[in-house]
Amino acid sequence: MQLNPILLEIMGNKVAAASEEMYFALQRASRSGYVKEAADFATAILDADGQIFAYPPSATFNFLIDCNYASTIRAVPDVEPGDVIVTNDPYLSEAMSTHLPDVHLIRPYFHDGRVVAYGWCFAHLSDVGGAVPSSMSPAFTEIFQEGLRIPPMKIVKAGKPNHDFYRIFAANCRTPDVNLGDLRAMVGSLEIGAQRVADIIEQHGIKTFLTCQTDLEDYTAAKARDVLRKIPDGEYDFWDFMDDDMISRVPVRVRVRMTARDGNIHLDLTGSDPHTKTAYNVPTNGQRNYWISFRLTSFLTTYDKTMCKNAGLYRHISVTNPKGTIFHAEFPDAVCIRASAPWRLSDSVAGAILKAAPHLMCAVTGGTMLPFALAEFAADGGRIVNVIQPLRVGMGAFRGRDGVDGRDNSMNNMRNHPLEMVEHDSGVVIRDYDLRADSGGPGQWRGGVGQEMTIEILHDGGTIVARGMERMRFPPWGVDGGQPGAVLKVILNRGRADEREVPKIHELRVNAGDTLTLLMPGGGGYGDPFLRDPEKVRQDVVLGFVTREGAERDYGVILTRSGEVDDQATRARRGRRPRANVAKAFGFGPEREAWERVFDDRTMAELNRRLMELPKSVRADRRRAIFERAVPGLVAGGNEPLAALLADPDAVRARLVEAVADILGAGVRRAAE
């Protein structure tokens, strides 16, 4: 480091404060619920090379620090003071933006005629056009369905708004007034950043300002490596599953090999499944990206809360991300639901760390977040699109500590929408908003419970759209004898004659009087639940986290009518321990265990290797054909549990051998046999 530690600490706090002032200025001036309430946005100051060196401590998202901003900067080379660059295109920005509703702005900050830093911000806008309100559906098959693509260009030129851009943008979205208000708030936040950078340079000089950029990143990199050294050297494989790709019931496997060497971490995604035909593909440009590294971001900032948040966090993290997998989207793949696969990658990295050092990581979280929105017609005939709530899951339990209830910030910390504002802005009444009993994975240390909500629709002609509908089949797994958390359920008109469970949503039409109930997953448990202190189980029942039935079924704890622990009955019940309570390193649940009795790691690795040899245009269809021939009940629209479909694994394996031989040849047949 060139600066002395005291001055570096001062500079680090000043630039972080400047980025945080940008953050709050954007939020307070914004219009949409996505931004002003849920806080689905971020700000930062980039160094002269286009990497983040100052990030707001209060930001909802920490993981966005690991992003390629330089490509967008290079795409608009002729900049002058007052220019602002805009883009939302995942491909043309080389994965700075990763779906179209996330609009990014970059402003060069000049001093004495040269660029010395950049201001950056992004916000998730309510709607950018496309086939459905909110511009997101898992059923999309190409990016052209997702809305207006904005290549890197100038939204402001030499301080003057580009009115042509604003007109085109407003004409291509359902909520122009709200969107334009958010865009203006974003431009204003970058002006705040310009003023604060100028103030810092005036006070400390340009040399100190430029030097602090590299020094802060070097300092953070050294501290991050110290944390990463906690992971013992070795190679650790882990994988997890998305439920399906929406157009079929075939699970999508996410696989990682984590290699640790003296505080250097390498993540190899080679064994992950091929791209999907639907909108789950992840744009990364084949590089390390925030969607790949975000579990490690949480790991780093958990074990050293004093680190400055900047690009130095990732200097000792590398990635192998080959073409063809779900983590390497290729134009024109649909990408709007790109967060689902990274959730499973995050869980897989967590599993790899647990294999390396079980005391360092919690059991898996509920593993999703479900922002759902209601689109309806306004009195003037226009469209209103409002997020009702970004519903949250429970956090997984740690060794020695229960998981956090109704909250999981392993990916982000999006805020709760005040219910009064929800009811004011949208045609709904919130009938119930609570924590979901029995959703946390049973364990000696209980997984955190998920949230639940029921809304009633007030007007005809509404449309519900939702993303994050995962963990509906494969539950959040437990650790060291801990049991899985509950799966996600969405129910239309619960308790009525026309009640039905809702699968993944493309567009759900709703009318006045309809109710929608969303039951979020809990986190996985840690340790044998029959070893949990009965008094803690009693307290969980009192607080509504566990039902009396769940206390007996999952923990072997019997309560008296007055709610006290019946010690004698509890000892007797715990003496009859079910086989499910025999300690396992990971408690995956019956669906995954049944699936992997046939589709094990060796078979899947060889199958994916051969699929990658096929042209992209046929890869997904042939993959689906293999699985549906091997498991005939796996067709789209079915709902029979995997454990039932795979009850005769030998027969399934025989059909798999025939299917892979017919479709791909003998190579995969040998692996299946």
Secondary structure, DSSP 8 states (H G I E B T S, - for coil): --S-HHHHHHHHHHHHHHHHHHHHHHHHH--SHHHHTT--EEEEEE-TTS-EEE--TT-S-SGGGS---HHHHHHS----TT-EEEE--TTTTTSSS-STTEEEEEEEEEETTEEEEEEEEEEE-S---SSSGGG--TT--SGGGS-----SEEEEETTEE-HHHHHHHHHTSS-HHHHHHHHHHHHHHHHHHHHHHHHHHHHH-HHHHHHHHHHHHHHHHHHHHHHHTTS-SEEEEEEEEES--SSS---EEEEEEEEEETTEEEEE-TTS-B--SSTT----TTS--HHHHHHHHHHHHHH-TTS--SGGGGTTEEEE--TTBTTS--TT---TTTTHHHHHHHHHHHHHHHHH-GGGS--------EEEEEEEE-TTS-EEEEEEEEE------BTTB---TT---SS-------HHHHHHHSSEEEEEEEE-TT-S--SSB-----EEEEEEE-SSSEEEEE-----SSS---EETT-------EEEESTTSTT-EE--S-S-EEE-TT-EEEEE------BS-GGGS-HHHHHHHHHHTSS-HHHHHHHH---B-TTS-B-HHHHHHHHHS--GGGS--SEE--HHHHHHHHHS-HHHHHHHHHHHTTS-HHHHHHHHHHHHHHHSGGGSTT----HHHHTSSHHHHHHHHHHHHHHHT-HHHHHHH-
